[in-house]
Amino acid sequence: FRSRTNFPRVIEEGIGFAISSKAYIGLGGASIIDYKNDFYEYDPSKNKYTQLNDFPGAPRRGSIGFSMDGKGYVGLGYKDIGSYNKGYFKDLWEYDPLTDDWTRLPDFPGEARQDAIGFGMDGAIYVGMGGINDFYKYDLKTKVWSTLNYIPGNSRVHAFSFHIGSSIYYGGGMSPNLASDMWKYSIGSTSAIISLEIEDFKCFPNPVIDDFRISGFEGVVTLLFTDLNGKVLLTKQVTSNETISVNNLPKGIYIIRIITSEGLIEGKLVKK
């Protein structure tokens, strides 16, 4: 290791990525009540920082930041709005280092969040996690967001993540306790989605008042219980016919997803 020129200010929960032979760093802050949107280029050949145009979104921490095909991408994150409450963001921006310009892309379609994972591969942007198990793809050519299969493993923040080829690897973080697991998510493959009402899988009673059960499988599977916006309300390991309580949830329609070795089993549950 060799010591290099210090970053121009103290930075925590900022973003950084590389394009060609240079690095781009910014946002974050110096404390939990400090939020920045300044942006810098670092040239390792000169060991020098140059301040660029500010990130045009609101100052924030806990954002995603990555590069693809000569462009940078920054978005999501949070800002404290008082009394330990956080305001979360879902905007997404593209940075062009050749012109030092920012372009706003269509907002992330999922729930606004912090400390998510984000990647760019083959002309598409992939964003997910950040305390929720959902995962989305944005096609830069068609300019359309689409929903991908939910990510297995507990929802988490502060996860480590990287991609090799068409596979994403992630793990660790807090889910809600500190975690050491690691998962592989293959973009090129899709898991089968099986209705809860076929092939012996049953969810009963449905509608439900207090407790329900799922039957028709062997061993232990992962259950994701979400609202219609994709927010994970319950994640647990369950066995066939195990009693699952929903008596603390309001009336409404919920999505049940079960992750098995055969794929993703999906269905709706009505809470009365």
C-alpha positions, -999 to 999 in steps of 0.1 A, spaced: 0 0 0 11 35 -7 -3 66 9 -20 90 -16 -34 125 -14 -63 127 11 -98 132 -1 -107 170 1 -130 164 31 -141 139 57 -165 114 40 -187 86 54 -214 66 35 -204 83 2 -201 66 -32 -172 58 -55 -166 42 -89 -140 40 -117 -143 50 -153 -113 43 -175 -82 53 -155 -99 77 -131 -120 74 -100 -152 94 -91 -161 100 -55 -187 121 -36 -218 125 -16 -219 111 20 -210 134 49 -189 138 80 -216 128 105 -251 114 108 -265 150 104 -241 160 76 -251 154 40 -232 164 8 -238 163 -29 -203 174 -41 -184 153 -66 -148 148 -74 -125 131 -100 -93 115 -88 -65 111 -113 -40 85 -100 -13 94 -125 -12 129 -110 -24 119 -75 -48 148 -77 -85 155 -70 -105 179 -92 -140 191 -81 -167 185 -107 -203 196 -111 -223 187 -80 -246 157 -80 -279 174 -89 -301 154 -65 -305 162 -28 -275 158 -6 -275 123 9 -258 93 24 -261 55 18 -266 58 -20 -257 33 -47 -229 42 -71 -214 22 -99 -202 26 -135 -209 9 -168 -198 15 -204 -181 48 -196 -209 63 -175 -215 66 -138 -248 59 -120 -258 73 -86 -291 72 -67 -313 62 -38 -300 69 -2 -313 89 27 -313 122 46 -322 127 82 -354 148 85 -354 154 122 -360 134 154 -341 105 141 -365 101 112 -351 95 77 -363 107 44 -354 81 17 -348 87 -20 -356 67 -52 -342 90 -79 -314 77 -102 -289 97 -122 -264 91 -150 -231 109 -151 -211 115 -183 -174 122 -175 -167 135 -210 -191 165 -205 -193 166 -167 -231 164 -170 -258 146 -151 -290 132 -166 -319 120 -145 -333 86 -153 -368 73 -145 -371 68 -107 -365 35 -91 -399 17 -90 -395 0 -57 -397 15 -22 -372 43 -15 -343 31 6 -307 33 17 -277 10 15 -290 -10 -15 -269 -29 -40 -266 -17 -76 -248 -29 -107 -246 -22 -144 -243 -51 -169 -249 -55 -206 -267 -22 -210 -290 -27 -180 -290 -14 -144 -298 -38 -115 -309 -25 -81 -322 -42 -50 -318 -51 -13 -314 -22 11 -335 -39 38 -360 -53 12 -356 -86 -8 -369 -72 -41 -348 -67 -72 -353 -46 -104 -338 -41 -138 -337 -9 -159 -330 -13 -196 -311 17 -208 -322 11 -244 -359 7 -239 -360 30 -208 -382 5 -189 -380 -9 -154 -390 -45 -148 -393 -66 -117 -370 -96 -113 -373 -126 -90 -370 -118 -53 -335 -123 -38 -332 -153 -14 -317 -148 21 -330 -124 47 -335 -87 38 -305 -67 48 -286 -34 47 -248 -28 44 -243 -60 24 -212 -67 4 -218 -73 -33 -200 -78 -66 -207 -94 -99 -187 -118 -121 -201 -123 -156 -239 -125 -154 -239 -135 -117 -243 -113 -87 -228 -123 -54 -239 -107 -21 -240 -113 16 -230 -102 50 -245 -69 63 -273 -67 89 -304 -88 84 -313 -76 111 -283 -90 130 -248 -91 116 -246 -118 90 -219 -139 73 -239 -158 46 -232 -154 9 -256 -159 -21 -253 -161 -58 -280 -146 -81 -278 -155 -118 -292 -128 -140 -293 -151 -171 -315 -177 -154 -351 -174 -142 -366 -195 -115 -400 -212 -122 -430 -195 -106 -455 -221 -94 -490 -212 -82 -497 -220 -45 -529 -237 -57 -513 -263 -80 -490 -293 -77 -501 -300 -41 -491 -267 -27 -519 -252 -5 -522 -220 15 -551 -222 40 -573 -208 52 -575 -181 26 -589 -155 35 -572 -157 69 -580 -139 102 -552 -149 126 -531 -179 114 -525 -198 82 -505 -228 70 -487 -238 38 -485 -275 29 -473 -297 1 -435 -295 3 -408 -314 21 -380 -301 43 -374 -264 52 -381 -236 28 -377 -198 30 -410 -178 32 -412 -141 21 -444 -124 31 -448 -90 15 -473 -62 8 -484 -53 -27 -456 -28 -30 -429 -55 -24 -421 -45 12 -410 -76 31 -431 -79 63 -419 -114 73 -390 -136 64 -385 -170 80 -377 -206 75 -408 -228 76 -418 -264 73 -450 -279 57 -481 -273 78 -463 -250 102 -486 -223 118 -478 -188 107 -494 -159 125 -506 -127 108 -528 -114 136 -507 -82 139 -512 -72 103 -540 -50 90 -567 -63 67 -556 -64 30 -540 -85 3 -505 -98 7 -480 -117 -15 -465 -150 -3 -433 -162 -19 -416 -195 -10 -381 -202 -23 -374 -239 -28 -348 -259 -48 -374 -261 -76 -378 -223 -79 -401 -196 -67 -436 -205 -55 -459 -175 -54 -495 -167 -44 -517 -141 -27 -532 -142 8 -562 -121 19 -562 -110 55 -597 -103 69 
